[in-house]
Amino acid sequence: MPADPTSRRARLLALAACSLAAVGIVLPASGAGSGSSLRQQAQRLAQENGAIASRSRSAVLTLYGLDSRLTRAQAELASLRSQAAAIDRQAAVTRRELAIAKRVFAASQRNLADRLRSVYEQGDSDPLAIILGAKTLDDAMSGYETEKAAAETDRSVVTQARRSRDRYVGLQRRLAARAEKLRGLEASLLASANALASAKAGRIAYLRQLAAQRSLNQAQIGSLDAQAQAIEAQARRVAVEQVTSTRVTTPVPSAAPVVPSPASSTTLTVTATAYTLQGHTATGAPVGYGVVAVDPSVIPLGTRMTIPGYGEGVAADTGGAIQGAVIDLWFPTDSEAAAWGRQTVTITLH
């Protein structure tokens, strides 16, 4: 009966692991080396997304407050404008009535001036002359009362016209003062409403920026997880292939440095150079933080290592210019690579 493919694959992997341990090659454990570095970056991005979510909630609460204040300011502004319009209408009526009062006052002054001029030209009306010139006593009394009433009417009309004019002048001044005060309040409230609208727009833009950053982080988290899995899987495959090659090839003594034993960590002084090129490594895995290019005759592919100032790495790439105790370290940005440059460091091989 044929063996179960799953069981066969498990036995082959176990046999390969034992063979690797026998020849001194260590597989990168899950969550270690380059994969560990990538997953640490993904975890940091996830934590950053949590902080972004908290800032977003705070920004939304602030936005609600700004929107409420803006609505209230707009309502107050509309009320002020309504009051100003009512005052403008009342001022227009007052101007018309004042114009009428001025005309009445002017007319009454002219009438009084005409009567005074007539009295001056004809002389004062002597009551005795009026009585003596009348044919009857009734005519005398009527003439005297008429002359007296006309004089009193002229004085009353002038007095009333002056009072009316003064009252409308005062009302016009009060309306102008109220209108000026309302214009000042309207300008102040309009500036406040504009500031609130600007703050609201800024808060909305900030929320959109947070959402975009959160989406970008989420995409990077997925990419980092995929890279970590690909690097670890490819490193294992390369290590298995190296075991197969070692078992069928007779070792030839050489002056190359001795490969460190897996029984304990070993240090090695190397020259480490930074680079930022994109693409894939010699093992086929995509480049990423923690991917180290090595000379396989010095550091076997798949070897995990600790690099001072850089962190954990895994030997997963090679290069024509990498010979002897030389390694290349991948950095995500040109500025980080320039900051590292080329350094001599003592690494620890695991």
Secondary structure, 3 states (H helix, E strand, C coil): CCCCHHHHHHHHHHHHHHHHHHHCCCCCCCCCHHHHHHHHHHHHHHHHHHHHHHHHHHHHHHHHHHHHHHHHHHHHHHHHHHHHHHHHHHHHHHHHHHHHHHHHHHHHHHHHHHHHHHHHHHCCCCHHHHHHHCCCHHHHHHHHHHHHHHHHHHHHHHHHHHHHHHHHHHHHHHHHHHHHHHHHHHHHHHHHHHHHHHHHHHHHHHHHHHHHHHHHHHHHHHHHHHHHHHHHHHHHHHHHHHHHHHHHCCCCCCCCCCCCCCCCCEEEEEEEEEECCCCECCCCCECCCCEEECCCCCCCCCCEEEECCCEEEEEEECCCCCCCCEEEEECCCHHHHHHHCEEEEEEEEC
